[in-house]
């Protein structure tokens, strides 16, 4: 885990290939399972490319976002839409910073097990007494790489899992 953090510190270019797996229940208690497989390339933490492979009805959708020009390109086959965003990227960074600050605050208890982390709300027993299901976040590492992030609860079989089949640091500094 620490090797992974050490390896990505200060890096700005990444390639990620993985799957978002949803195993949830709808309001009628019907089990719904769905996977979204995609890859993402991040260049200089400013230019983002996403290619969707599964499910079939989303296959071949491409999204490209340039944070410098605030331009988003949506592509599907020969169809292309361009959107100039009014969203300030600084807000996105602030949201991410707030999320990481929140997760590292005393509101969560962090357990370390070999190369894995588990984050549990500090007041989980109290939340359970209120009839709420606190979400547990498990982060799995394999040697020097991030492998999986899983969102679960103790009282349900529902989960959302992000699997990283490939998490690669790109060396594009010389190409800029």
Buried (B, 14 or more C-beta within 10 A) or exposed (E): BEEBEEEBEEBBBBBBBBBBBBBBEEEEEEEEEEBBBBBBBBBBEBBBBBBBBBEEEEEEBBBBBBBEEBEBBBBBEEEEEEEEEEEEBEEEEEEEEEEEEEBEEEEBEEEEEEBBBBBBBBBBEEBBEEEBBBBBBBBBBBEBBBBBBBBBBEEEEBBBBBBBEEBEBBEBEEEE
